[in-house]
Amino acid sequence: MAKYTPMIEQYLKVKEGAKDAFLFFRLGDFYEMFFEDAIQASRELEITLTARDGGVEDKIPMCGVPYHSAESYIHRLIEKGYKVAICEQVEDPAEAKGIVRREIVRVITPGTVMEGKTIGDKANNYLLCVTELSGVMGVSACDLSTGELYVTSAPSSYEWLRDEIGLYTPAEIIGDSSLLEWVQSTANPVGRPVVYTPWDKSKEDLARKQFTEAVWIRLEEQRRHNVGLLVAYLSETQKRSLGQLTRITAYEPNHYMILDPFTRRNLELVETVRERSKKGSLLWLLDRTETSMGARLLRRWIDKPLLQRSRIEDRLEAVEHLHAGYILREDLRERLSEIYDLERLVGRIAFSSANGRDMIALKKSLRQIPALKELCSGSSSATLQRIAEELDRCEDLSDAIDAAIADEPPVSVRDGGLIKAGYHEHLDSLREAGMNGKRWIAELESAERQATGIKSLKIGYNKVFGYYIEITKSNLASLPEGRYERKQTLANAERYVTPELKEKEALILEAEEKMVDLEFALFSELRERLSQEIPRLQRLAEKVAEIDVYRSMAEISSEGNFVKPVLTDGYDLVIEQGRHPVVESVMDGTGFIANGTYLRKDEAGILLITGPNMAGKSTYMRQVALIVIMAQIGCFVPAVTAEIPMIDRIFTRIGAADDLIGGQSTFMVEMADIQLMTEKATKRSLIIIDELGRGTSTTEGMSIAQAVIEYVHDHIGCKALVSTHFHELAYLETSLKSLKNYSMAVQESGEKVHFLRKLIPGAASTSYGIYCARLAGLPGSIIERAYGLLQGLEEAAPLVTAAKASDSGARESAQMTLREASAVMTSSPAAAAVLTEESKASLKLETNKPIDTEQSTSQEVTGQSKGTGQVQQLSIFGDEWTSDKPESPKEDAGAKQIIKLVKNADLMNMTPIQAMQLLNDLKMKVKDM
């Protein structure tokens, strides 16, 4: 039986340790892949698939990429959601006995990428770990490139887990397999690809050593379990020191406003709904930061608004002073613009991947700190002064870099030229030896030209042949016989060597090799020294980022004419002349129409907003939510004045959305969102629902809308903005004391309608849906037909079912539909009057003496033929139904009672619910007849 070759056997053995990753197997100057890895990699990377003998009958699929350009191929695979295991030679081939030993030195995954275009400068790249232990779920988030590590926990709840994961937009999630299955099943298939890796190995001892015993014992058991898994995964994939992970930031979920993924998406906090781009989002508006770490911190603040009023007040205090101090803002901007990404520079130093240019970037950044510290300490802001006291100048570190590293070092740390002259005596002597050798070669070249008379003679060097003397073929005749030893023949020249040249070559190359090795050793020594100072540098980066965010929010607040909000612990949410910050910023040449918001405990906690499409209802409701969020992250807000209470959670249901893959319709998704609101909302929450009740029949939608509004009013008692096209719900203002009707103002001018974008008290009378359809460009024939049908339906609305005196007729006529009853009861007084007369006629039983003198009129209105005992329904198409079966009149005491009830009913002051109750009572009486 044929066996694989020793090299393929080695490959298969190493592959066992990386079954879920592409294995880049180092062979000479290439990384090779075999078998299924080769087939899939050739397809994903669009490289040639070949084959080679492997000791068996069939050739083995193979493909490879050059070692020097492997990084770009690796990042292409990472971007597509794959893992890549790097297998290197770990012993000198000259000393190896048999096959050179190879091992996996690192597994690169989407959540552990340290650099490259895969990770954005202004965004974190998070690896998440999710676990469940003893009824408690834990979540930890780690950005290996910046050294950040956050951990939290809460009683087991899939909704909480979904919300917490949504905060981080992770590239990779590890942890309990059951939780990963649920997360994967509910993930958005259109978003960023996420790698899911079930993981149950823990290294709590390593974690305890990493973060110190004092920090470890303060963590709850579930959080220790979670971090232990995360550290084990990082240790096994990175296979090196995790020096950038110096601390654990534990936080409690109830310290921050809860914003579920749907709310963040609807409000477009960090990306737009349609294009999923940063431009057009709240983050895009507020981000005037000068540093990458400042931009990342601002995003974290937007994702997690504070609930602790004192911390928000501290932020607002800093923004207020910077808002008023233009010169201070500009001075800070000038200094911050010279600071590189300290967090990621420190991460590369800890990872031992920093090069000479990273060191120079770190030095330049640290040189800005003294001036930054002086500016902050000299300001009148207590918050900035506190930050200035905590800023570490790190002058000893910048001086160490300045003394050792050349001002313009090469990219590679193995090419030499890293260390400054005068830093190390032995290195200087080696450089002198190398320079003398090269000077000797230059002198030799000049001497040989004179001796041979060949002016084009030159001495060159390459890594294969070393130093050589090159003479073109046209000058070979001038060369004395036997002067040089032939080394290589080219198309147009011959290359030669001499014993003396080879001797000097050995001395020069020895000096250069020693010089490069010594330079690398000195550089590594400096890098190791800096890695011992990582906690100092990380604290410095954190403070610099905070200053940058304050300056950014002050700048946009000044440009946008924002004001400082007044924070309270009460109920009232009062905004004078509020504006949508993002919409206002993109409006070109037109002013934004400001609107106030008055949600007070003793007046109105719920605003029921009606009005036409395109009038600005959704924009208004979004702006209220954004103003609240901006206030609670510590930013000024777009308004004249703003009184903001501490909102613990914002719920939004804005715009149509379905879940086709999950098998849920738009209406089902809306109901699921509302169910979450009813379960999780508290008195401190803010609920925003746009077009409540759509997606089902009119009567069902209106019933659900009213039931939801009543539940929010009676059981939750929180602040709410609800928009609807069910104008019939306006009557709720009379029965719900904390609800007020508002509408978007409209001005009609002939056939044109002008949307004024102004919120005014009172309910709207129409939604102008057909007009909006015309604005959208629907054909004129459709618009005309729609107006015609609308007019016919409005004219037919007051006409309802009638019946003459009979048992069956009375029962059928009493069962009017909910749609007819509610529409007529809440319409104009004239329509209500028509209903009164028609109801009497429909329920009247004929006797020898007419009950009502308007009997004939009622019969004409209802289209009922004289002497007919069955109900006739008026058809709007003109085809009336008749019956030839006569029925003799008969007096009935029960019918008289029903008629009396209808005659005495005060329909003008009835609500639709009361009207339906009356009809139900009539129905019960008819059943008993």
Buried (B, 14 or more C-beta within 10 A) or exposed (E): EEEBBEBBBBBBEBBEBBEEBBBBBBBEEBBBBBBEBBBBBBEBBEBEBBEBEBEEEEEBBBBBBEBEEBEEBBBBBBBEBBBBBBBBBEEEEEEEEEEBEBEBBBBBBBBBBBBBEBBEEBBBBBBBBBBBBEEBBBBBBBBBBBBBBBBBBBEBEEEBBBBBBBBBBBBBBBBBEEBBEBBEEBBEEEEEEBBBBEBEEBBBEBBBEBBEEEBBEEBBEBBBBBBBBBBBBBBBBBEBEBBBBBBBEBEEBEEBBBBBBBBBBBBBBBBBBEEEEBEBBBBBBBBBBBBBBBBBBBBBBBBBBBBEBEEBEBBBBBBBBBBEBEEBBEBBBEBBEBBBBBBBBBBBBBBEBBBBBBBBBBBBBBBBBBBBBBBBBEBEBEBBBBBBEEBBBBEEBBEBBBEBBBEEBBEEBEEBBBBBEEBBEEBBEBBEBBEBBBEBBEEBBEEBBEEBEBEEBBBEEEEEEBBBBBBBEEBEEEBEEEEBEEBBEEEEBBBBBBEEBBEBBEBBBBBBEBBBEBBBEBBEEBBEBBBEBBEBBBBBBBBBBBBBBBBBBBBBBBEBEBBBBEBBEEBBBBBBBBBBBBBBBEEEEEEBBBBEBBBBBEEBBBBBBBBBBBBBBBBBBBBBBBBBBBBBBBBBBBBEBBBBBBBBBBBBBBEEBBBEEEEBEBBBBBBBBBEBBBEBBEEBBBBBBBBBBBBBEBBEBBBBBBEBBBBBBEEBBBBBBBBBBBBBBBBBBEEBEBBBBBBBBBEEEEEEBEBEBBBBEEBBEBBBBBBBBBEEEEEEEEBEEBEEEEEEEEEEBBBBBBBBBBBEBBBBBBEBEBBBBBBBBBBEEEBBEBBBBBBBBBBBBBBEEEBBEBBEEBBEBBBBBEEBBBBBBBEEEEEEEEEEEEBEBEEBEBBBEBBEBBEEBEBEEBBBBBBBEBBEEBEEBBEEE
